[in-house]
């Protein structure tokens, strides 16, 4: 197994299980012709070998974190444990001592706390789970935090946002290591999008919808998302909510931090992206998600995602046998 494809995962108590399992599953899908993994993945533990995750699941390490670590890529998962003072201190001490032994160091979710505590992220741009952004910024003011990003890269340090964003980062690295077709194959097997852009926001409109407290607005939004071909003007939506257009716009922006028009446009584009990945034509997609013309859809799609619909569709399907 080439050294460049070796990965070590550093384990500790009360880590998030998906922070470990998500990226590891993505990396492990890549196989040689004889069926063996193209990545060599090791699990190291701080001071012991068996650890309990936040959910109660137990994960075992193969060895205590070595005094002479050898791996191309190191992964530090997140979870409540990484913010425990004793665990954070142990992780930071080990990282400060051995960080130079790794070509890539990846933090998943709040794993960024350990790297920041070790003094490795000063002046660097990183991301972490949006819910811990304020605390992270207060504790590590010398780090450039971008809590909206799904994942980021600054030098040899890679960081990802909340939980499943670690899979997005893993897909990005797989593409760097083995090419687009390999990353597409992994995404297909895991039934996830290839590739959500790293700069895409973690705290999406659907998440805001789930946390909204105004039931009238939430009901209208759910209806709109299921009826994208209908008239979704502010006047129509406001009438459904029993509000004036002005009241509706004001309440909507306060609840979701975006205008009703921007919400509708983004929902249409998100659904359009999903339809493109399933093989629908641009003209079909434009009609199905409520755009007046294919040209309008193409312009809006390119502006939102930074790539033309035709390029996105080709990118998603390239290298995959029918």
C-alpha positions as CSV (number, residue, x, y, z in Angstrom):
1,X,0.0,0.0,0.0
2,X,1.5,3.4,-1.0
3,X,2.4,5.6,1.9
4,X,0.5,8.5,0.3
5,X,-2.8,6.6,0.9
6,X,-2.4,5.8,4.6
7,X,-4.9,7.4,7.0
8,X,-4.9,7.4,10.8
9,X,-7.9,8.3,12.9
10,X,-7.3,9.5,16.4
11,X,-10.0,8.3,18.8
12,X,-11.1,9.6,22.2
13,X,-14.2,9.2,24.5
14,X,-17.5,11.0,23.6
15,X,-16.5,11.6,20.0
16,X,-19.3,11.7,17.4
17,X,-19.6,8.3,15.7
18,X,-20.6,9.7,12.3
19,X,-17.5,12.0,12.4
20,X,-15.5,8.7,12.3
21,X,-17.7,6.4,10.3
22,X,-18.8,8.8,7.6
23,X,-15.3,9.7,6.2
24,X,-13.9,6.3,6.9
25,X,-16.7,4.6,4.9
26,X,-16.2,6.9,2.0
27,X,-12.4,6.2,1.9
28,X,-12.9,2.5,2.4
29,X,-15.2,2.1,-0.7
30,X,-12.2,2.9,-3.0
31,X,-10.8,-0.6,-4.0
32,X,-8.0,-2.1,-6.0
33,X,-8.8,-4.5,-8.8
34,X,-8.3,-7.4,-6.3
35,X,-10.8,-5.9,-3.9
36,X,-8.4,-4.6,-1.3
37,X,-8.8,-1.0,-0.1
38,X,-6.7,1.6,-1.8
39,X,-6.5,3.5,1.5
40,X,-4.8,2.0,4.5
41,X,-6.8,3.1,7.5
42,X,-5.6,2.8,11.1
43,X,-7.3,3.7,14.4
44,X,-5.2,5.1,17.2
45,X,-6.3,5.8,20.8
46,X,-5.2,8.3,23.4
47,X,-4.0,6.2,26.4
48,X,-6.4,3.3,25.8
49,X,-8.0,1.2,23.0
50,X,-11.8,1.2,23.6
51,X,-13.9,4.3,23.4
52,X,-17.5,5.2,23.9
53,X,-19.1,7.6,21.4
54,X,-21.7,10.3,22.3
55,X,-24.4,7.8,21.2
56,X,-23.1,5.0,23.4
57,X,-21.5,3.1,20.5
58,X,-18.1,1.6,21.2
59,X,-15.2,2.0,18.8
60,X,-11.9,0.1,19.3
61,X,-8.4,1.4,18.3
62,X,-5.7,-0.9,17.0
63,X,-3.0,0.7,19.1
64,X,-2.2,3.5,21.4
65,X,-1.2,6.6,19.5
66,X,2.4,5.9,18.7
67,X,5.5,7.9,19.7
68,X,6.6,7.7,16.0
69,X,3.4,8.2,14.1
70,X,3.6,7.3,10.4
71,X,0.6,8.2,8.1
72,X,0.0,10.5,5.2
73,X,-3.4,11.8,6.5
74,X,-4.5,12.3,10.1
75,X,-8.2,12.6,11.0
76,X,-9.4,14.3,14.2
77,X,-13.2,13.7,14.8
78,X,-15.4,16.0,16.7
79,X,-17.9,15.5,19.5
80,X,-18.5,16.6,23.1
81,X,-15.4,14.8,24.2
82,X,-13.0,17.1,22.3
83,X,-14.3,20.0,24.3
84,X,-13.7,18.3,27.6
85,X,-10.7,20.1,29.2
86,X,-8.6,17.0,29.9
87,X,-9.2,15.4,26.5
88,X,-8.7,18.7,24.7
89,X,-5.4,19.1,26.5
90,X,-4.2,15.6,25.7
91,X,-5.2,15.9,22.0
92,X,-3.5,19.3,21.7
93,X,-0.3,18.2,23.4
94,X,-0.1,15.2,21.0
95,X,-0.8,17.3,18.0
96,X,1.7,20.0,18.9
97,X,4.3,17.3,19.2
98,X,3.6,15.2,16.1
99,X,1.8,17.5,13.6
100,X,4.9,17.7,11.4
101,X,4.7,13.9,10.7
102,X,1.6,14.2,8.6
103,X,1.1,15.6,5.1
104,X,-2.7,16.3,5.6
105,X,-4.5,16.9,8.9
106,X,-8.3,16.8,8.8
107,X,-10.6,18.0,11.5
108,X,-14.2,16.9,11.4
109,X,-16.8,19.1,13.0
110,X,-15.6,20.3,16.4
111,X,-12.3,18.4,15.9
112,X,-11.0,21.9,14.9
113,X,-10.9,22.7,18.7
114,X,-8.0,20.3,19.1
115,X,-6.0,21.8,16.3
116,X,-6.7,25.3,17.5
117,X,-5.8,24.4,21.0
118,X,-2.5,23.0,19.7
119,X,-1.7,26.4,18.1
120,X,-1.7,25.0,14.6
121,X,-4.5,27.2,13.1
122,X,-3.3,30.7,14.0
123,X,-4.1,32.9,11.0
124,X,-5.6,30.0,9.1
125,X,-9.2,29.8,7.7
126,X,-11.2,26.9,9.1
127,X,-14.7,25.8,9.7
128,X,-16.5,23.9,12.4
129,X,-20.1,23.1,13.4
130,X,-22.2,26.2,13.1
131,X,-23.7,25.7,16.6
132,X,-20.3,26.1,18.2
133,X,-19.1,29.0,16.1
134,X,-19.5,31.7,18.8
135,X,-17.7,29.7,21.4
136,X,-14.9,28.8,19.0
137,X,-14.3,32.4,18.0
138,X,-14.2,33.5,21.7
139,X,-11.7,30.8,22.6
140,X,-9.5,31.1,19.5
141,X,-9.6,34.7,18.2
142,X,-6.5,34.3,16.2
143,X,-8.2,31.7,13.9
144,X,-10.1,32.8,10.9
145,X,-13.4,31.0,11.4
146,X,-15.9,30.6,8.5
147,X,-18.7,28.7,10.2
148,X,-20.9,28.8,7.1
149,X,-18.6,26.6,4.9
150,X,-19.1,22.9,4.6
151,X,-15.4,22.3,4.3
152,X,-12.2,24.3,3.8
153,X,-8.5,23.8,3.1
154,X,-5.7,26.1,4.3
155,X,-2.2,24.6,3.7
156,X,-2.1,21.1,4.9
157,X,-5.0,21.6,7.3
158,X,-8.5,20.6,6.1
159,X,-11.6,21.3,8.2
160,X,-15.3,20.3,7.7
161,X,-18.5,21.5,9.3
162,X,-21.2,19.7,11.1
163,X,-21.2,15.8,11.1
164,X,-22.1,14.7,7.5
165,X,-19.9,17.5,6.0
166,X,-17.0,15.1,6.8
167,X,-18.3,13.0,3.9
168,X,-18.3,16.0,1.6
169,X,-14.7,16.6,2.5
170,X,-13.8,12.9,2.1
171,X,-15.3,13.0,-1.4
172,X,-13.3,16.1,-2.3
173,X,-10.0,14.4,-1.1
174,X,-10.9,11.2,-3.0
175,X,-11.3,13.2,-6.2
176,X,-7.9,14.8,-5.5
177,X,-6.3,11.4,-4.9
178,X,-7.9,9.2,-7.5
179,X,-9.9,11.4,-9.9
180,X,-13.5,12.4,-10.5
181,X,-14.8,9.0,-11.6
182,X,-13.7,7.4,-8.3
183,X,-15.3,10.1,-6.3
184,X,-18.6,9.8,-8.3
185,X,-18.6,6.1,-7.7
186,X,-18.3,6.6,-4.0
187,X,-21.0,9.2,-4.0
188,X,-23.3,7.0,-5.9
189,X,-22.7,4.0,-3.5
190,X,-23.3,6.2,-0.5
191,X,-26.3,7.9,-2.1
192,X,-25.0,11.4,-1.5
193,X,-24.5,14.4,-3.8
194,X,-21.3,14.8,-5.6
195,X,-20.0,17.3,-4.7
196,X,-21.5,19.9,-2.5
197,X,-19.3,22.9,-2.8
198,X,-17.0,23.5,0.2
199,X,-18.2,27.1,0.5
200,X,-21.9,26.0,0.5
201,X,-23.6,27.0,3.8
202,X,-24.1,24.4,6.5
203,X,-27.2,26.0,7.9
204,X,-29.5,25.6,5.0
205,X,-33.0,26.9,4.4
206,X,-34.6,23.5,5.1
207,X,-32.8,23.5,8.5
208,X,-34.1,27.0,9.2
209,X,-37.6,25.8,8.3
210,X,-37.4,22.9,10.8
211,X,-36.4,25.3,13.6
212,X,-38.9,28.0,12.8
213,X,-41.5,28.8,15.5
214,X,-44.1,30.5,13.2
215,X,-46.4,27.7,12.1
216,X,-48.1,29.7,9.4
217,X,-44.9,30.5,7.7
218,X,-43.6,26.9,8.0
219,X,-46.8,25.5,6.5
220,X,-46.7,27.9,3.6
221,X,-43.0,27.1,2.9
222,X,-43.7,23.3,3.0
223,X,-46.6,23.8,0.5
224,X,-44.4,25.9,-1.8
225,X,-41.6,23.4,-1.8
226,X,-44.1,20.7,-2.9
227,X,-45.7,22.9,-5.6
228,X,-42.9,24.6,-7.4
229,X,-44.8,24.9,-10.7
230,X,-47.5,27.0,-9.0
231,X,-47.8,30.7,-8.6
232,X,-45.4,31.4,-5.7
233,X,-45.6,35.2,-5.7
234,X,-45.3,37.0,-2.4
235,X,-48.9,38.0,-2.7
236,X,-50.1,34.4,-3.1
237,X,-48.0,33.1,-0.2
238,X,-49.0,36.0,2.0
239,X,-52.7,35.3,1.3
240,X,-52.2,31.6,2.2
241,X,-50.6,32.7,5.5
242,X,-53.5,35.2,6.2
243,X,-51.1,38.2,6.1
244,X,-50.6,41.2,4.0
245,X,-47.6,41.0,1.6
246,X,-45.7,43.5,3.7
247,X,-46.4,41.6,7.0
248,X,-45.5,38.3,5.4
249,X,-42.2,39.6,4.0
250,X,-41.2,41.1,7.3
251,X,-42.0,38.0,9.3
252,X,-40.4,35.7,6.8
253,X,-37.1,37.6,6.7
254,X,-37.0,37.7,10.5
255,X,-37.6,34.0,10.8
256,X,-35.4,32.7,8.0
257,X,-32.9,35.6,7.4
258,X,-33.8,35.6,3.7
259,X,-36.5,37.2,1.6
260,X,-39.4,35.0,0.4
261,X,-38.3,35.5,-3.2
262,X,-34.8,34.3,-2.4
263,X,-36.2,31.3,-0.5
264,X,-38.4,30.2,-3.4
265,X,-35.5,30.7,-5.9
266,X,-33.1,28.6,-3.8
267,X,-35.7,25.8,-3.2
268,X,-36.3,25.7,-7.0
269,X,-32.6,25.5,-7.7
270,X,-31.9,22.9,-5.1
271,X,-34.7,20.7,-6.5
272,X,-33.4,21.4,-10.0
273,X,-30.0,20.2,-9.1
274,X,-31.4,17.0,-7.8
275,X,-33.4,16.4,-11.0
276,X,-30.3,17.1,-13.1
277,X,-28.3,14.5,-11.2
278,X,-31.1,12.0,-12.1
279,X,-30.8,12.7,-15.9
280,X,-33.6,15.1,-16.6
281,X,-32.9,17.6,-19.4
282,X,-32.3,21.3,-18.6
283,X,-35.6,22.2,-20.4
284,X,-37.5,19.6,-18.4
285,X,-36.0,20.7,-15.1
286,X,-36.7,24.4,-15.7
287,X,-40.3,23.6,-16.3
288,X,-40.6,21.2,-13.4
289,X,-39.2,23.7,-10.8
290,X,-41.2,26.7,-12.1
291,X,-38.8,28.8,-14.1
292,X,-40.3,30.7,-17.0
293,X,-37.6,29.5,-19.4
294,X,-34.5,27.2,-19.6
295,X,-32.3,30.3,-20.1
296,X,-33.5,31.8,-16.9
297,X,-32.9,28.6,-15.0
298,X,-29.4,28.3,-16.5
299,X,-28.5,31.8,-15.5
300,X,-29.8,31.4,-11.9
301,X,-28.2,27.9,-11.5
302,X,-24.8,29.2,-12.7
303,X,-25.0,32.2,-10.4
304,X,-25.9,30.0,-7.4
305,X,-23.6,27.1,-7.8
306,X,-20.8,28.5,-9.9
307,X,-21.2,26.0,-12.7
308,X,-23.5,25.7,-15.7
309,X,-26.3,23.1,-15.4
310,X,-24.9,21.1,-18.4
311,X,-21.4,21.0,-16.8
312,X,-22.9,19.9,-13.4
313,X,-24.8,17.2,-15.1
314,X,-21.8,15.9,-17.0
315,X,-19.7,16.2,-13.9
316,X,-22.1,14.1,-11.8
317,X,-22.5,11.3,-14.4
318,X,-19.0,11.2,-15.9
319,X,-17.3,7.9,-15.6
320,X,-20.4,6.0,-14.5
321,X,-21.6,3.1,-16.6
322,X,-25.3,3.2,-17.6
